[in-house]
Amino acid sequence: MSVPAGYRERRTLMDASRLRRTLLRMAHEIAERQDDLERTVLVGVRSRGVPLAQRLALLLEQASGTRVPVGALDITLYRDDVHTLAAQPILKATEIPFSIDGRTVLLTDDVLFTGRTVRAALDELIDFGRPARIELAVLVDRGHRELPIRADYVGVTVTTARAEVVQVRLLEQDGEDRVALLGPAEAAPVGRPARKPARPRKARA
């Protein structure tokens, strides 16, 4: 994954080591706060929410001995801006090979921003059944919410400008683990035009 055109990297939010420690902490928080992991499932929002959910499931199994099922959601057709997408939007499979009825669904995503992605994910989840509870786990909460949505488990909270971008890179999809804050590339400073030399004054007679 490269830096989008018109942006530049401002700072690294997480390197591979910090990302690993952050997910380990989140897994321990989940294990401590869930009443019954046997009744808990993880569902990742495509695309990077899915490998994050898979990693959390592995860490939960290592910490508690309980294997937590993992599913995947493609929310493309549930987005409130779907009419602005291409005529043939690229769809990826939604895979929830288990019942969510009466279970705790831990929805997982990489970045929480306006909340509209989560709203779309909730709409799609409800089409699959009636869970006892839905909770949200995100790697990065960057603020600027447009809907009354908050995360139950947060890796890191970052103060950002609305024009900035939080870029999450994961080994499974991008070949590296790294989270960076990107900002609009500043335009090159424009120099002031050279002043015209003053005309010599005529000598008085």
Secondary structure, 3 states (H helix, E strand, C coil): CCCCCCEEEEEEEECHHHHHHHHHHHHHHHHHHCCCHHHEEEEEECCCHHHHHHHHHHHHHHHHCCCCCEEEECCHHHCCCHHHCCCCCCCCCCECCCCCCCCEEEEEEEEECCCHHHHHHHHHHHCCCCCCEEEEEEEEECCCCCCCCCCCEEEEECCCCCCCEEEEECHHHHCCCEEEEEEECCCCCCCCCCCCCCCCCCCCC
